[in-house]
Amino acid sequence: MTSMKMEMTELGPMKRALKIEVPAEEVAQRFSRAYGELNRQVHIPGFRAGKAPLALLEKRFAKTVEENVLRNLVPDFYDRAIKEAGISPVTVEISSLDRTTIKKDAPFTFTATVEIKPKFEVHGYKAPDPIVLKQDKRTVTDEQVDRALDVLREQQARLEGAPAGTPLAEGDYAVVSLEGFLEGEALEGTKKENHLHKVGSKASVLGIDIDTHLMGKSEGAVVEIAQPYPASHPDARVAGKTVTFRLCVNTIKQKNLPALDDEFAKDCGPYASLQELKDTLRREMERALKKEIEESQKETILSHLANTYHFDLPESLVERELDTLVRQKIQERQRGQGGDAAHRVDEDERRQIRETYRETAKRRVKVGLILEAIAEKEGLSVTEEDLNNEVSRLAAELRLPLADLVKMIQAGGQESIEKLRTKVLGDKALDFVYRQAVIQG
C-alpha cells in the first residue's frame, strides 16, 4: 500500500490526535477502482455493460462514489496509523466526514482523536521475584461438621402434638386464633385463625406481641390482651381507643429432631451410614473452605498488583466501569425494596452513587489492565471452550437455563462477547499469577 504521512499530537496523558494524510496517488487509485466497480454494476441506456464513459459516470454518481471512497479509505489508513504510532486505542473519534470533500487527484487529510491504553512493563509476579502470600491455616473442625449435621436435623425435624397439659415454653409452637373486639363487638379485619407461631420468635400477629401472653399457657387457654391505639392512628375506628384481643391456644406442637443414626443419613440422601454422611459433609466443607482461601489470596494478589503499578487510566474505561457499578447498585436497591423497579433514583442520588463507587471503578480498570498486560506477556489466550465453560458456570451461579443466558449474551452483541472474553482472560492471568506465588508461614 502507498505510503502516508502521519503526525501524532499529545492532547493529555491518555489522549492523542492523529493527523493522517493519504497521498494523491492512493486517492486516485481508490477513485479509479470505485468507478470501475460502478461501471460494471450500473446500466446506462445506450452503452454496453462496463462501457459507459467515465465523464458520464462522474456527472451522475460523483457524490455516491466520493462517499464510498471515504467509507473505505478512512478505516484503512486509520488502522495503518494506529500500527505505525504503536498505540492501543480504547476509544476513537474521527473528525466528521459529513461535510468533507475528497478530490480524486489530490491528497486527503483527516484527523482521529484516540484515547489510548497506558504502556507499562509488568514484573514481580513470578520467579525469581514472585508474590509472597501468607499461609491460611484454617481447617474444617469436627465442631463445624457437627453444626452442619444439626442444620440437617433441623431440616428433617417434625412438628408433633405436645402431651396434654404441656405448658408453652420458648421454642415450642402454638397454633393460635386471634380476634379484636371493640366495646364488646367483633372488629372487622382483626381476625386470624389457626396461625402457627413459634414462641420466643417475637413475631407479631395482627401487630400484637403475643409471646409474653403465651408463656406457660396450655392447650385450650384463652387470654385477653388490651391494646390501646393513639388518637393519631390512621384507622378512625380505633383511634384513641382500646381494642381487646382474644387469643386462643388451639394446639401446642413441639419440634422433634430425628436421632443421629444410619436411618437419618439414609433420609438425607444416598448415604449408607451416618459416617458416610459425615465424610461427605466434611469433603464438601473442605472444598468450600479451599475455594474461600483461594479467593482471599487472589484478592491479596490483586491488591498487591494495584499498589505496585502507577499509571494514568483511560477515563472512558473508568466511566464505562462506573456505569456498570451504578446500574448494579440501583438494581440491588430495588431488589431490597421487594423488586420494586418503579422506585426511581433521582439524579442527585445517582450522582452520589457514582462518586461513592468511583474509586472502586478505577481500581477495577487498573487491575484489569495489569492482568491484560500479564496475559499478553505470558501468551495467554481465550478459547471457545474457555468461553463455553464460563457461560455454563455463570448459568449455574445465576440459576438460569443455559440457553436463556446464551440468548442474553447474544442480545448484547459483540460488546457483550468481548466483555466476557476480557473477564475470562483476566481470570486466566490471575490464576497464572496465583500458581506462581510463594505461600509462606
C-alpha positions in Angstrom: 0.0 0.0 0.0 1.1 3.5 -0.7 3.0 5.4 2.0 1.2 8.1 4.0 2.1 11.0 6.3 1.1 10.9 10.0 1.5 13.4 12.8 0.7 12.5 16.4 0.0 15.2 18.9 -0.3 14.6 22.7 -3.6 16.0 24.0 -3.2 14.6 27.5 -1.8 11.6 29.4 -4.2 9.2 27.6 -5.3 11.1 24.5 -3.6 11.5 21.2 -4.6 13.3 18.0 -3.5 11.6 14.7 -3.4 13.8 11.6 -3.3 11.4 8.7 -2.6 12.4 5.1 -3.4 10.0 2.3 -1.2 10.7 -0.8 -2.8 11.8 -4.0 -1.8 8.6 -6.0 -3.6 6.4 -3.4 -6.7 8.6 -3.6 -6.7 8.4 -7.4 -6.4 4.6 -7.3 -9.4 4.4 -4.9 -11.5 6.5 -7.2 -10.4 4.5 -10.3 -11.4 1.2 -8.6 -14.7 2.7 -7.3 -15.7 3.9 -10.8 -14.6 0.6 -12.4 -16.8 -1.3 -10.0 -19.7 1.1 -10.5 -19.4 0.8 -14.3 -19.8 -3.0 -14.0 -22.9 -2.7 -11.8 -25.0 0.1 -13.3 -26.9 0.1 -16.6 -26.6 3.3 -18.7 -29.0 3.4 -21.7 -27.1 3.5 -25.0 -23.9 1.8 -23.6 -23.0 -1.8 -23.1 -22.3 -3.0 -19.5 -19.0 -1.6 -18.3 -18.5 0.6 -21.3 -20.1 3.9 -20.1 -17.7 6.9 -20.4 -16.0 8.0 -17.1 -17.2 11.6 -17.6 -20.8 10.4 -17.7 -20.4 8.3 -14.5 -18.7 11.3 -12.8 -21.5 13.6 -13.7 -24.2 11.2 -12.4 -22.6 9.4 -9.5 -19.8 11.7 -8.2 -21.3 12.1 -4.7 -22.0 8.4 -4.2 -18.5 7.4 -5.3 -17.0 10.1 -3.0 -18.9 8.7 -0.1 -17.9 5.1 -0.9 -14.2 6.1 -1.3 -14.3 7.9 2.1 -16.1 5.0 3.8 -13.4 2.5 2.7 -10.3 4.7 2.7 -10.6 6.3 6.2 -10.7 3.0 8.2 -7.8 1.5 6.2 -5.5 4.4 6.8 -6.6 4.8 10.4 -5.6 1.2 11.1 -2.3 1.8 9.5 -1.7 5.0 11.5 -2.5 3.2 14.8 0.0 0.5 14.0 2.6 3.0 12.9 2.1 5.0 16.1 2.4 1.9 18.2 -0.6 2.7 20.4 -3.5 0.6 21.7 -6.7 2.7 21.3 -9.6 2.4 23.8 -11.9 4.8 22.0 -11.6 6.7 18.8 -13.3 9.7 17.4 -12.8 10.5 13.8 -13.5 14.1 12.6 -16.9 14.3 10.9 -16.8 13.3 7.3 -20.4 14.6 6.5 -19.1 17.9 5.0 -15.7 16.6 4.0 -14.8 16.7 0.3 -12.3 14.4 -1.3 -10.8 15.1 -4.8 -9.6 12.2 -6.9 -6.3 13.8 -7.8 -5.3 15.5 -4.5 -4.1 14.3 -1.1 -6.8 13.7 1.5 -6.3 14.6 5.2 -8.4 13.6 8.2 -7.9 13.7 12.0 -8.6 10.9 14.5 -8.6 11.6 18.3 -8.0 8.4 20.3 -7.9 7.5 23.9 -5.1 5.0 24.5 -4.2 2.3 26.9 -1.2 3.0 29.2 2.1 1.4 28.4 4.0 -0.2 31.3 6.2 -3.2 31.9 4.8 -5.9 34.2 7.2 -7.6 36.6 7.5 -9.1 40.1 4.7 -11.7 39.7 6.8 -14.9 39.1 10.2 -16.3 39.8 12.8 -15.1 40.6 10.6 -12.4 42.2 7.2 -14.0 42.9 4.4 -12.6 45.1 4.6 -13.9 48.6 1.4 -15.0 50.3 0.8 -15.8 54.0 -0.5 -19.3 54.5 -4.1 -19.6 55.6 -4.1 -22.4 58.2 -7.8 -22.8 58.6 -9.2 -26.3 58.6 -12.6 -27.9 58.9 -13.2 -28.9 62.5 -15.3 -31.7 64.0 -17.4 -29.0 65.6 -18.2 -27.5 62.2 -19.2 -30.8 60.8 -21.4 -31.4 63.9 -23.1 -28.0 63.3 -23.8 -28.9 59.7 -25.4 -32.1 60.9 -27.5 -30.1 63.3 -28.7 -28.0 60.4 -29.7 -31.1 58.5 -31.5 -32.4 61.7 -33.5 -29.1 61.8 -34.5 -29.6 58.2 -35.6 -33.1 58.9 -37.4 -32.2 62.1 -41.2 -32.8 62.5 -43.7 -30.8 64.4 -45.8 -33.2 66.6 -48.6 -32.6 69.1 -47.3 -32.0 72.7 -48.6 -34.2 75.5 -51.8 -32.9 77.1 -51.2 -30.2 79.7 -47.8 -29.2 78.4 -47.1 -25.5 79.2 -45.8 -23.4 76.4 -42.0 -22.7 76.6 -39.6 -20.8 74.3 -39.1 -22.9 71.1 -42.5 -24.5 71.2 -45.1 -23.9 68.5 -48.6 -22.7 69.2 -51.5 -22.9 66.8 -53.5 -19.8 67.8 -56.5 -17.8 66.8 -56.7 -14.0 67.5 -59.6 -11.6 67.1 -60.1 -8.0 68.1 -63.2 -6.6 69.9 -64.3 -3.0 70.4 -66.9 -2.3 73.0 -67.9 -6.0 73.0 -68.4 -6.2 69.2 -66.1 -8.1 66.9 -63.9 -5.6 64.9 -63.8 -6.3 61.2 -60.4 -7.1 59.7 -58.9 -8.1 63.1 -59.3 -11.9 62.9 -56.7 -14.5 62.3 -57.4 -18.2 62.8 -55.1 -21.3 63.2 -51.9 -19.3 62.9 -48.7 -21.2 63.6 -46.5 -19.2 65.9 -43.0 -20.1 67.3 -42.9 -19.0 70.9 -40.0 -16.7 71.6 -39.7 -15.6 67.9 -41.0 -12.1 68.8 -43.0 -12.1 65.6 -46.2 -10.1 65.9 -49.6 -11.2 64.9 -52.0 -8.5 63.7 -49.5 -6.1 65.1 -49.8 -7.6 68.6 -46.8 -9.0 70.5 -48.2 -12.3 71.8 -45.1 -14.1 73.1 -45.4 -12.8 76.7 -49.0 -13.8 76.8 -48.3 -17.4 75.6 -45.5 -18.4 78.0 -46.7 -21.1 80.4 -50.2 -21.4 78.8 -51.6 -24.8 77.9 -53.8 -26.0 75.1 -57.3 -24.5 75.3 -56.2 -21.4 77.2 -57.8 -18.1 76.3 -56.1 -14.8 77.0 -57.5 -11.2 76.6 -55.0 -8.6 75.5 -55.9 -4.9 75.9 -54.3 -2.9 73.0 -54.6 0.9 73.2 -54.2 3.0 70.0 -53.1 6.6 69.8 -55.5 9.3 68.7 -53.4 9.8 65.6 -53.9 6.3 64.4 -55.0 6.2 60.7 -57.9 3.8 61.4 -60.6 6.2 62.7 -62.5 3.2 64.2 -59.7 2.6 66.8 -58.0 6.0 67.1 -57.8 6.9 70.7 -59.5 3.7 71.8 -58.5 0.4 73.3 -59.2 -2.8 71.4 -59.5 -6.1 73.4 -57.9 -9.0 71.5 -58.9 -12.5 72.4 -56.1 -15.0 72.0 -56.9 -18.7 72.0 -54.3 -21.5 72.2 -55.8 -24.2 69.9 -52.9 -26.6 69.8 -49.4 -26.9 71.1 -46.7 -28.6 69.0 -43.1 -29.4 69.7 -40.3 -29.9 67.2 -38.9 -33.4 67.4 -35.4 -33.8 66.0 -34.5 -37.2 64.4 -31.8 -39.3 66.0 -28.4 -39.1 64.5 -28.1 -42.6 63.2 -27.8 -44.5 59.9 -31.6 -44.2 59.2 -31.3 -40.4 59.5 -28.4 -40.5 57.0 -30.5 -42.5 54.5 -33.3 -39.9 54.8 -30.8 -37.2 53.9 -29.7 -38.8 50.6 -27.9 -41.7 49.1 -25.8 -42.5 52.2 -25.5 -46.0 53.6 -24.5 -44.8 57.1 -24.1 -41.8 59.3 -20.3 -41.9 58.9 -20.7 -41.7 55.1 -22.9 -38.6 55.5 -20.3 -37.1 57.9 -17.4 -37.8 55.5 -19.4 -36.3 52.6 -20.2 -33.2 54.6 -16.5 -32.8 55.6 -15.3 -33.1 51.9 -17.9 -30.5 50.8 -16.9 -28.1 53.6 -13.2 -28.6 52.8 -13.8 -27.9 49.2 -15.7 -24.7 50.1 -13.0 -23.6 52.5 -10.3 -24.2 49.9 -12.2 -22.1 47.4 -12.7 -19.4 50.1 -9.0 -19.4 50.9 -8.0 -19.2 47.2 -10.4 -16.3 46.6 -9.0 -14.5 49.6 -5.4 -15.0 48.5 -6.3 -13.9 44.9 -7.8 -10.7 46.4 -4.4 -10.2 48.2 -2.7 -10.6 44.8 -5.0 -8.0 43.2 -4.3 -5.5 46.0 -0.6 -6.1 45.6 -0.7 -5.5 41.8 -2.9 -2.4 42.2 -0.4 -1.0 44.7 2.7 -1.9 42.7 1.9 -0.2 39.4 1.2 3.5 38.9 -0.1 4.9 35.6 -2.9 7.1 34.2 -6.2 5.4 33.4 -8.3 5.9 30.3 -11.2 8.0 31.5 -13.6 6.3 29.1 -12.9 2.9 30.7 -13.4 4.2 34.2 -16.7 5.8 33.2 -17.8 2.6 31.5 -17.0 0.5 34.6 -18.7 3.2 36.7 -21.8 2.9 34.6 -21.9 -0.9 35.3 -21.4 -0.4 39.0 -24.1 2.2 39.3 -26.6 0.0 37.4 -25.8 -2.9 39.7 -26.2 -0.9 42.9 -29.5 0.6 41.7 -30.8 -2.9 40.9 -29.7 -4.1 44.3 -31.6 -1.3 46.0 -34.7 -2.2 44.0 -34.4 -5.9 45.0 -34.1 -4.8 48.6 -37.4 -3.0 48.2 -39.1 -6.2 47.1 -38.2 -5.8 43.4 -39.9 -2.5 43.0 -38.5 -1.4 39.7 -40.8 1.6 39.9 -38.6 3.1 42.6 -37.0 5.9 40.7 -33.5 7.0 41.5 -33.2 10.8 41.0 -30.2 12.5 39.5 -28.8 13.6 42.9 -29.0 10.0 44.2 -27.4 8.6 41.0 -24.6 11.2 41.2 -24.0 10.3 44.8 -23.7 6.6 43.9 -21.3 7.4 41.1 -19.0 9.3 43.4 -19.2 6.6 46.1 -18.0 3.9 43.7 -15.6 6.0 41.5 -12.5 4.7 43.3 -13.8 1.1 43.0 -14.2 1.6 39.3 -10.7 3.0 39.0 -9.3 0.0 40.9 -11.2 -2.5 38.7 -9.9 -0.8 35.5 -6.4 -0.6 36.8 -6.3 -4.3 37.8 -7.9 -5.3 34.5 -5.2 -3.5 32.5 -2.4 -5.1 34.6 -3.9 -8.6 34.2 -4.3 -7.9 30.4 -0.6 -7.0 30.2 0.4 -10.1 32.1 -1.8 -12.3 29.8 -0.1 -10.7 26.8 3.4 -11.2 28.2 2.7 -14.8 29.0 1.0 -15.6 25.7 -2.3 -16.4 27.4 -5.5 -16.6 25.2 -9.1 -17.4 25.4 -10.5 -20.4 23.5 -14.1 -21.2 22.6 -14.0 -23.9 25.2 -13.0 -21.3 27.8 -16.0 -19.1 26.9 -18.4 -22.1 26.9 -17.2 -23.2 30.4 -17.6 -19.6 31.7 -21.1 -19.3 30.4 -22.0 -22.7 31.9 -20.5 -21.6 35.3 -22.5 -18.3 35.2 -25.7 -20.0 34.3 -25.3 -22.3 37.3 -24.4 -19.4 39.6 -27.3 -17.3 38.5 -29.7 -20.4 38.4 -30.7 -19.6 34.8 -31.2 -22.1 32.0 -28.0 -22.2 29.9 -30.0 -21.4 26.7 -31.5 -18.3 28.3 -28.1 -16.9 29.3 -26.7 -17.6 25.9 -29.6 -15.6 24.4 -29.0 -12.7 26.8 -25.3 -12.6 25.8 -26.0 -12.7 22.1 -28.6 -10.0 22.5 -25.8 -7.7 23.8 -23.9 -8.2 20.5 -20.2 -8.2 20.0 -19.6 -5.9 23.0 -21.1 -8.5 25.4 -19.0 -11.3 24.0 -15.8 -9.1 24.2 -16.6 -8.3 27.8 -17.0 -12.0 28.6 -13.7 -12.7 26.7 -11.9 -10.0 28.7 -13.2 -11.4 32.0 -12.1 -14.9 31.2 -8.6 -13.7 30.0 -8.3 -11.7 33.3 -9.2 -14.8 35.3 -6.7 -16.9 33.5 -4.0 -14.3 34.1 -4.9 -14.1 37.8 -4.8 -17.9 38.0 -1.3 -17.8 36.4 0.0 -15.3 39.0 -1.6 -17.3 41.8 0.2 -20.5 40.7 3.5 -18.6 40.6 3.1 -17.2 44.1 5.0 -18.5 47.1 3.0 -19.3 50.2 4.9 -19.0 53.5 4.0 -19.4 57.1 
